[in-house]
Amino acid sequence: MKLAIIGGGSWGTALAIVLAPRSKSLRLWAFEEDLVQRMQSTRENDIFLPGFKLPEPIEPTSDLRHALADADIVLGVMPSKHAHRLYREMLPHLHPSMIFVSATKGIEHNGLLRMSEVMTEVLRAKFEPRVTVLSGPSFAREVARGDPSAIVIASDDATAATHVQAAFSGPVFRLYTNSDPVGVEVGAALKNVIAISAGICHGLGLGNNTQAALITRGLAEITRLAVAMGGQPMTLSGLAGLGDLVLTCSGGLSRNRQVGIGLAEGRSLAEITGSMRMIAEGVETCDAAVTLSEKFNVDLPITRQMYAVLHGKKTPQQAIRELMDRSLKSE
């Protein structure tokens, strides 16, 4: 395949590394021109994924037109807040024969759109795109070093999903098709909010009982919202739901979990995010999730408490106490 990856962060770079052996050409676009120049000369992304060499045929570039030229598959891995703008900039260089893959985990705050909806909305100005969604439990560093990983490729277009599955799957990277992009994207986005909560629990020294309860009840509220938005409950029990949630809540490489640990230590959100080179999507997703809960009349108690903590309205300890003091009910 001829592959264009738009987004040179840790996840985009890791995907480039694992997909390089199956690509005839692979162009990795990054915004930072100085980083691209270093990647071209040293064959390493020294900012977002240091310690991993970029194999052939990866070609780093900061030119969107060049990155997209002749691509069969376009893989979007940009931060969610930049997705709308980037797809608009990409539009003149796209054509209907391409298959589009969204690997960005988040929800657009202003329009409350899932990332595949952002992509579709922009591209429909020119043609009806074939859009798929890539998600699942996958830390970038572990994918880059070749640890066996299993994730999901979801789409309403079964043919497009099967094509990407065949193109991307290999000895250490296995894709499962899924027909529920709504459930996959809601699970991918909201698990980051729950992971911040998990980091708070860890930072406060709370044990396994608390973590297990948080993950289980977090999955329940993610599922409620996904179903209200048109997703399927079974999706959330799979790789893109429970699998990704467990990984992000318990893994030391989770950026969102690190945000929670910092909050538990008494650091301000601005201080925590200002010290991070990469974006923790759960911070912005939390605001969108609260708005979605109101739009669809869905109860998201953990997410709402997380919103209050992130906005400085409650301490982590107050949020936990209020969750435990809620009225009793059946599971």
BELRA-V803591 format. One line per field, one symbol per residue. phi: phi as a letter, one per 40 degrees, with the letter a starting at -180 (. if undefined). psi: psi as a letter, one per 40 degrees, with the letter a starting at -180 (. if undefined). Layout:
# BELRA-V803591
phi = ???
psi = ???
This chain:
# BELRA-V803591
phi = .bbbbbhbcccccccccccdcbbcaabbcbcccccdcccccbfaccccacgbccccbcbcabbcccccdgccbbbcbcdccbcdccccccdcbbacccbbbbbcbibccccfcccccddcdccccbacccbbbbaicacdcccccgcdbbbbbbacccccccccdccccacbabbbcabbccccccccccccccccccccdcccgcccdccccccccccccccdcdccchcbdcdccbdcbddccccccbcccccccccccccccgcccccccccccbcccccccdcccccccccbfbcbccccccdccccgcacdccccccccccccacc
psi = ihhhhhhfadddddddddedeehdihhhhidhdddddddddefhgeddgiehihiifhhiiehddddehehdhhhhfiideedddddddddeeiideihhhhehhihhddefiidddddddddeedihihhihhiihghdddddeehhihaihiiegdddddddddddiadehhhhiiegdddddddddddddddddddddddeeiadddddddddddddddddddddeeihdddeeadecddddddddeheehddddddddddeeiiddddddehdihhdddddddddddddddefhhgddddddddddeeeiidddddddddeiiiii.
